[in-house]
Amino acid sequence: MSIQPAEKKTTTGQIPVQRVTEPKAVPDFVAAPVAGKSLAVLRFATGFVFLWAFLDKLFGLGYATPAKGAWLGGGSPTKGFLSSVHVGPFESMFHAWAGTWWADTLFMLGLGAIGIAVIAGIGLRLSAAAGALMMLMMWTAEWPFALATSTGEATHSTNPIIDYHIIYALILIALAAASAGNTWGLGRRWATLVGDRKWLR
């Protein structure tokens, strides 16, 4: 005759269930981790670089563009830079583009739209694509591989591959990939607005 150990029973006869309470919703500006806030600051700074370049060339604020060179006053945002290209395999192409109405218009629209979108945190994927293309073209115009220009002068290139144009392009891509507009920006509202059209985010 075997003796079975007595089974322990709870008072209710059921296994107690642990209940997990849902955490309270915390506003974005509080819940965002340090990385998110850091990306937001980087987003503001990068967007302002593009927006300031747009405003300076539009009004001729006297920094990179003198008052007489303002686009609103009939100046050309591209003529000075592109006509001074004396290096690389695309030199003649950039000279032909310098000062044309379509190059000026596309360049200014790109600077303004990228600056506003990045600061607001909306359309970061489009901004990254447009901004990276713009930076790549400017990198091509400066052609950092060359040590001397076509006129025989030193280019003073410090790095044959990576310069600030490439860094700006990579920053824009990183901001878009990290959805940096969700912190201190309109990224979430914009995502709701565009819905399934993720390429617009």
N, C-alpha and C positions, 0 to 999 in steps of 0.2 A: 504494500500500500504506500503510494507516494503522496507526499504533501506538496501541494501547489502553493507558491507564495501568494499572499493576498494582494489583489490589485488595488492600487491607490486611485481613488476617485476624487474628483473635485466636487465641490458642493453642488455644482450645477450639472456635472456629468459631461461637460464640454471643455475642450482645450481653450484656454484663454487666448484671445487675439489682441495683439498689440496694435494700437491705433496710432497712426502717424499724422500729426497735424500739419496742414499745408502752411508754408511760410507766408507771411504777409508780403504783398507786393511792395517793392521798394522803387522809388523813382530812379530813372536812368542815371541822373547825376550823382546819386548816392551809391547805386549798385554797381556802376561800371568799375571794373578793376583798374589798377594803375596802368596796365598796358593799353586799355581802351582810351583812357584819358590822355595818355602820352601820344597815341595815334591821332587823337582829336586835335591836340596842340600842333602836331606835325602837319595835319591837314589844313588848319588855319594858316600856318606859316607858308606852306607851299602854295595854297590858293592865293595868298596875298602877293607872292612873287609874280604870278601871272597877272593878277588884277592891277597891281601897281604899274607893271610894264604897259598894260593897256591904257591906263589913265595918263601916264607920262607921255606916251606917244599921241594920245588923243588931244590933250590940252597943251602939250609942250611945257611941262612943269619946270624945265630947266635942269633936270638931272641927266638922264641919258639923252633927252631930246630938248633942244633949246626952244624958246617960245616961237621963233620963226619957222620951226620945223613941225609944228603941231599939225596933225592930220586934219583937224577942223579948219585950220588956216591954209590948207592946200598943200601941206607937206606930205612926203611919202615915208611911211614907216619902214619900207623895205629897201629903198634906193640906196641909202648910206651903207647899210650892212652888205647887201648882196653885190653892189658894184665894187666893193673893196675886197671881194674874194679873189685872191691871187694864188690859190693852192688847190690841189686835188684834181681829180678827173672830171669834175662837173663845173669847173670854173666858167666856161663859156655859157653853160645853161643858166647858171645863177645870174650872170651878167644880163642875159636876155630877159630874165624875170624881173630884174631890179626896177622898181618904180611903176610896174604895170598896175592897172586898176584892180585886176582880179587878185594879184598877189597881195596887194595892200589890204583889200577887203577880207580875203580869207585869213590872212595873218591876224588882223585886228579882231575879227569875229572869234577866231580861235582863242586868242589871249583873253578876251572878255568873258566868253562863255565858260572856258575852263576855270578861270579865276572864281567866278560867281558860283559855279556848280560845286567846285571842290570846297569852298568855304561853307556853303550851305549843306554839303554832304549828300547831294543828290546827283544822279547820273554819273556816278564815279567810274563805271565801266566805260562809258562813252568818253568821259574826260581822260581816262587813262590811255585809251586807244588814240585819241586825237592829240593829246599832249605828248605821248611817246613818239608819235609820227613827227610832230613838230620838232621835238628835241633831236630826233635822229637826223632830220634834214639840216638842222643848224650844226650838228656835229659833223655832218658830211661837208658842209660849207667851210668849216674850219679845218677839216682834214688833219687831225692831230698826228697822223703817221709821218707827215712831212717834216723835215728839219729846216727846209728852205722854201721860200715862195717862188713863183715863176719869175719874179723880178730879181731873184738872187739874195733876198734878205732873209735873215733868220726868223723862223716862226715862233721861237721861244716856247714850243710845245713841251710840256712837262711830263706827259704820259701819252703814249701812242694809242691807247685804247679807251681808258676810262677817264672822262672829264666830267665837269658839272652837268653837262647836258644828259649824259647817261645816268648820272645819279638822280636827276629830276625825273627822268623817265621811269626808273626803278621805283622811286618813291610813289609816283602816281599809280603804278601797277600794284604795289603793296597795299596802298590805301584802298583800292578797289577790291582786292582779294580779301582783305580783312573786314570789309563792310564798315569802314571807319566812320561813315556818316551816321551810324546808329547812336554814337555817343556825342552829345552836344551838337547834334545836327538833325536834319529832317529826313534821314535815311529811312527810318521805319515808315513814316507817313508816305514818302515817295514810293517805297516798295508796295504799299497797299494800293496806291494810285495806279501804278503801272501793271500790277497783277502778275500774270504769267510771262509777261514780256521781260524776261530777266536781263536781256541785253541792254535795257533802258535803265537798269538800276545803277 
